[in-house]
Amino acid sequence: MKNPILKLAFILWISPCNLEAQAYQNNQEKLIEDVNYLINQIETSYVYLSDKGVDLNCLRDFYTNKVHEINSIETEISLYENLLNEFYDSHIHLNTNTQSSYRLYAPLYISLKNDEFYISEVWESQINPISVNLIGAKVISMNDKTIKSLIDSFPSSCNDKKNPDVKEWIANKIVAGKYNESRIFHLLLSNGKKIKFDLDEIDIKSSRKMLSFYSLNNIGIIRINNSLGNNDLIEEFDETLNGLSNTKGLIIDLRNTISGGNSYVARGILSRFINRSIPYQIHSFNEKYGDGPLIPRKWMEFVNPRGKYYNKPVVVLVGRWTASMGEGLAIGFDSLDNATVVGTEMYKLAGAVNNFNFENRDYGYQLSTERLFHVNGTPREKYIPKHVVNESNIGADELMNKAILLLNN
């Protein structure tokens, strides 16, 4: 395997595969070849394989035996999607999809509690106001089926659906839903009222600006608008921060970084908040050349000061839709003396990814090839903010209020 290239992009919109007009040709030999190729690549490159408890022989048997059922590009893509979903890891997926593919995220997150599912977070910072408080609502059904029955019928066969981590991951994949299916819920709200709720009626905000900012009582607030993969963000961030240099403190809102980004941009931002070289994150992976053995390699990445140093207190806001490079930026800030992190658990995307190609397909996939850690040794996907805010009510930005309170104190 070549040296892994640090690549923390979390691709959340992938162009659908070009559907050819002619009849689909099922070449079972090549389909099986690519099933085995994918499993072999997982075995040699997927750095979290040992954590997942998935039997590779089960995968080989089950998915090669499914090949005879393939009769369209949709069912072909579903075959490989389902295989990757066995690892209950949102950071690994194909780089193509169809209308029958599952979305990669939803504007709400459900958590498992006492074998029932409850809405624990809503993407409040990125949706237009809704009239009902969904936080704490018990999920009775989705599309008239219980979540338990939907988990049982979810197309994975080699992972342990009794494992709470597997169960919660599948449940949120189900909530994300397929592009061509509705998402109608029956909910029991925390106030005891039962309602019917169409998730597709939630209006997600969009912004053409890479960032937005304002000042409130001499506190600067910078919101990153899902642009950590755009290198031009560094220059715009510099200009914005320079204009807020006289504020008494700063809030950096990373709650809309669902598409991840790259470490060039992250280091560009962090470099404005330090006056000396500091460690930023730890990388760990297995290195291999040719037929040689796998040799573990671990190293610490540093970031160096750049531009005018902002030395006032900084609060970083994170949530379930802080993903990949957003998570990396958050743990980087957490290691600074003058910064603290406020929010909920993040998306918990594990590691850094590389892209790979099949032998016989014109599309590929991405696998996590490096483990990433906070400089204190905490795996990035297990990091929890210093100041956890358990949201209770839609309509009051409890995370922002907490950040302002900390800065005023």
N, C-alpha and C positions, 0 to 999 in steps of 0.2 A: 504494500500500500504506500502511496506517496505520502509525504508529510501532510498532515491535515492542515488545511488553510482555514484560518479563523473566519467564520462566516456565520453571523448571528441573525441573518434575515429570517423573519417569520412571515412566509408568503401567505397572505390571507385572501387574495383574489387571484385565481389561476384560470387562464383562458380555457374554455372547454375544448376538448379534443375535436378536431375537424372530422365531422361525420361524412364519410364518403357515400355517394349515391348508390354505388353498386352493392350487391348482396355481400354480406359479411362472410369471409372465408375462415373457417375454424381449422387452423393448422395446429392440431393437438401436440405434435412433437415440439414445435417452437414455443407453444404456450407452456408446456411442461419444462422445457429448457429454461424459460425465464422465471418460472416459479422457483426452480432449484437455484438459479443464479441469484435471485433476490434473497433466498434463505441463506445461501453461502455468504453473500455480502453482509447480511445481518450478523452472521456468526463471526466474521473476521473484523467488521468495522463498527458495529453498533456498540458503543461503549457502555450502555446500560443493560446489556443482555443478561448479565448475571443477576441483576436486581429483579428481573421480571418474572422468573419462574415459568417461562413458556417452553414447552417441549418442542424442539425443532423437528424431531421425528414425527410428532403429531402433525405439525404444519405440513411437512412433505407429503405425508399420506393423505391428509384431508384435502389439500388444495390441488394436488395432482389428480385426485379422484374427482374433483369438481370440473376439470377441464372439459370433459365431454358435454357439459351443460352450456358451454359458452356459445352463443348464437348471435351476438351483436357487439359493437364496440362498447356499449353501456355495460353489458354483463362481463366483458373482458376487463374493463377498468375496475368494476366492482370486485372482481376476483382478487386483484392486487391490493385494492383499498382495504378489503376485509382482512387480508393477510397482515397488512401493516397495523390495522386496528387491534389485532390480537395483543399488541404490546402496550395498549392503553397509554399512549404517549402522543400528545398533540403536536409535538415538534417533528414527528416523522410522518410523511405523507407523500403521495404522488404529486408531480408538478403539472397535472392535468386533472380535469374532472368532467362530469356530465350533469345533467339536470337531476339525475337520480343519486348523485353523490350527497353525502352529509356536508352541511356547512361546517366551518371550523370553529365557530363560536356563536353564542347567542347573547342578547343584551340583558340576560339575567343568569344567575348561578344558583343551582340547587345543591343542598348539602344533606347527607345521610345522618339521621338522628333517630335512635331507637327503631331502626328498620323502616323508617318512614322518610319521605323527602320533603324538605322545606326550602322555600326561597330565602337564601341567606344574603345575597347581594343583587342589586340592580344597577345597571350602568347609568346611574342618575346624571353624572356629569356630561354624558354624551347623548342623552335622549331629551326630546321635548317633553314638557310636563304631562303627567298622566294623573287622572282623577282618583286613583285608588292606590292605597299603600300596600304594595306587594310584599314588603319585607316581613318575614315570619309566616307567610302563607303556606299551608300544607297543600301539596300537590295531590289531588284526588285522582285525576286522570288527565291524559293527553290524547286527543282524538278518540275519546271514549274508551281508552284502554288504560289500565293501571300501569304505573311506571315499572312495577315488578314484572308484569307480563311482557312489557316491551323490552326489558332487560333480558328476560328468558329467551325471547325470540331474536335478540340482536345477533347479527351474523358473525359471531366469533365462537370457536369451538375448542380452542386449545389453551385458553386462559381460564382462571378460576373465578367464576362469577360470584362466588361466595365471599371472595376477598373484598373488604370494604372499599379499598382503593380502586379496584377494578369496577366494582358496582357503581361508585360515584362517578368515575370517568365515563362509563357507558351511559349513565343517566343523563349527564350533561351533553353527551354526543346526541342522544335522543332529543333533548330539548333544543339543541341547535337545529336539528331536523334536516330533512332532505330539501333541496331547492324546489322540487316539484310537489311538495306535500305541505298541507296546512299545519298549523301548530295551535290548536284550540285546547285550552286548559279548563278544567273545573278545579277551583281552588276553594279552600276553607281559610278565610282571612283570620288574622290574629284576633280580630274583634268578634269572631264567631259567625260571621256572615259568609254564605256560600255564593260564589260568583262564577260566571263563565267569562273567560278572558282569551282574546285572540292576540297571540304574541306578534303576529305580523302587522298589527295595527300600531305597534310602537314605532314612533318616528325618530330615527337616528339622525342626529345632527351631522352635517358635513361642513367642512371649511376648506377654502382654497388657500388660505394662509398657512404657512409652515408653523407659525406660532402666533399667539395673541397675548396681549399684556395690558395691564392697567396698574394704577397705584391707588391704595386705599389706606388713608391715615398714615402716610409715609412708609407703607409696606409695599414693596414691588411684587407683583404677581405675574409670572410668566407661565403660560400654558402651551405645551408642545402638542401640536395638532397632527399626531401620527406621522411624523416626518423625520424620525431618527435615521432613516435610510437615505435621506437627501443631503448630500454633502454641502449644498448651499445653505443649509440651516446654520452652519457654524458662523458664517458671516452675518446672517440676520440676528443670531443670538448675540454675537458680539455687539452689534449696534444697539440692540435692545438693552443689554446689560449696562453698556456705557451710559445710556440715558437714565438708568435707574441707580447709578452709582452712589447717589447721595441719600438713598433710602436707608432707614434704620434696620431693615431686614428684608429678606426675599423669600417668596414661596415659589417653588418650581413644581408645576402640576404635570405629573406623568401618567395620569389616569386614562389618557387616550393615546397609548403607544402600542396598540394591539398588533400592528404589523412589524414590530421589532425595528431593526435597523443595522447599523454597523459600528464597530468599535472606533473607527476614525472619528465619527461624529461625537460619540460618547466622550472620547478623550479630549476632543476639541472643547466640549462644554465643561468638563471637569477641570481642565487646565486653567480656567479663569478663577478658580476658587482655592488655589494653592499657591504658596510662595516657595515651595521646595519640591523636589522629586519625591513622590510617594507611591507605595504599592496600590494597585487598583483592583486586581483580581488574580486568582490562581487558576492555572490550566493544568489538566492532567489527561494524558492519553497514552495509547500503546503505539509505538513506532515500529514499522516493519519495512524491510527492503528485500525484494525478491523472495527467495525461499528461506531467508533468515528468520530467526525467532522474533516473537513480539517482545520488545524491550519497553518497559514502562518509562514514561518521561513526564516530569513535572516541572513547571516553571511559574514564576511570578511576574506579572506584567505591571510596569510602572507607567505613571503619567507625569509629565513635566509641566511646570508653570509656563503660561503664555499670556501675553497681554496684561492689561491692568488688573491687579489682584483685587477681587471683591472679598473683603474680610469681615463683613457683617454676618450675623446669624442667618442661616438658611434652613428652611423646612421643605422637604420633598414629599409630595403627595403621591401615593400609589394605591392601586386597587386591583381587582380581578382582571382588568383589561390593560394592566401594565405587563407587557409581554417581552420575553427574549431580551433584546438590547435595552428595553426600558427597565427590565429587572437588573441587568448588568449595571446600568447607570445608577440605579437606586442603591445597590450594594457598594458602588464606588463612593457615592456621597456619604454613605453610612460610615465609611472609614475616616472621614474628615473631622477635624476637631470642632469646626464651627457649623456642622450640619447635622440634622436629625431627620428621620423618616417617620411619616405619619400615614396610617391607612389600614387596609385589610391585607389578607394574604394576596399575593399577586397571582399571575396566571400559572406560575410554577412550571415554566417550560425548561426542560432539563438539557443543559449542555449547549455546545456549539455544533452547527450542522454543516455537512458537505453535501453536494449534489452528486448523484450517480446516474448512470444510464443502463437500461436493459440491453441485452444482446440483440433482441429482435423487435423491440418496440421503438416508436419515434417519440416517446416521452420517457421521463425518468422519475426519480424520487429523491428524497433527502433523508439522511440518517444522522443522528447525533454521533459525532466521532470524538468529542472532547468533553470531559467533565469540567465544570466551572465552579469556583468557590469564592466566597467572601474571603478577604485577607485574614480573617480570624479562623478560617478553616470550615465554616458552615457551607454546605452545598447550596448553590444559588437557589435551587428549586425548593429548599427547605427554609429559606430565610423568612423571618417574620419581622415586621417593622417594630422599632423600639416602642412607638406609641400606637397600639392597636385601637382602632375605633370600630366597635360593633354597631353597624348602622341599624337604626330602628325605625326611621320615618322618612319616606320619600317627600321631598319638598324642602327639607332643611339640609343644607350641605354641611353635614356634621364633620366631615374631614377638614373642609376649609375652615370651619369655625374653630376646630381644635388647633389648626396651624396658626391662625391669627392669635388665639389665646396664648400659645407658647411664645410667639414673638413679642407680644405685648408684655409678657412677664419677664 
